[in-house]
Amino acid sequence: MEPGPVRQTTVLLRLLLFVVVAWIVITAMRAYLVARKSSTRNPNLAKPRGEEMVLDPQCQSYVPKSEALLRKGNYYCSEKCAALHLTG
C-alpha cells in the first residue's frame, strides 16, 4: 500500500518543522557562546565603567574629573574651594 498525498504532506511538514526548530536552537546557542566567549576574553566588557573621581584638597570631597576645576595641579569642586586653598 502506497502512502497517500495527505500522509506525504504531513511527513514533509513535520520534517520542515524539525529543521526550523533545529535552526533556531543552533542559532541561539551560537549567539550565547559567542557572547560568553567575548566577555571571558576581555573582563572589562563585563564590568560597568564609571568616570574617574578626583579629591578636592580643600573640602575633602570627591568630584567627577569632568566637572572639577584644575588650578595649579589640584582639582577643586568649586571656585570657592580653589580660592580658599590657594590663598590659605
Phi, psi and omega in degrees: 000126181272145178292144180278171182295332179291317180294319179295320179295319179297317180296317180294321177295320177296318178296316178298317178299317179298317180295318180296315179296318179297319179296318179297315180296315181296317179297318179295319179295319178298314180299318179297314182292322178294316179295319180293318181294318182290327180284334176278335179288320180236097184297340179292338179291330183278340183268138174290141181254135179242183180267149178293136178255144179237150183267130174279119183291340181280303185258000176062031177255153177265138183229143173301137185302326181290339180259349184282155177260128180263118179224120177050044175086356179244153176258138181231155180278336181205167176297324180299312180295322179296314181296316180298317184287321183284333179269341186258000000 
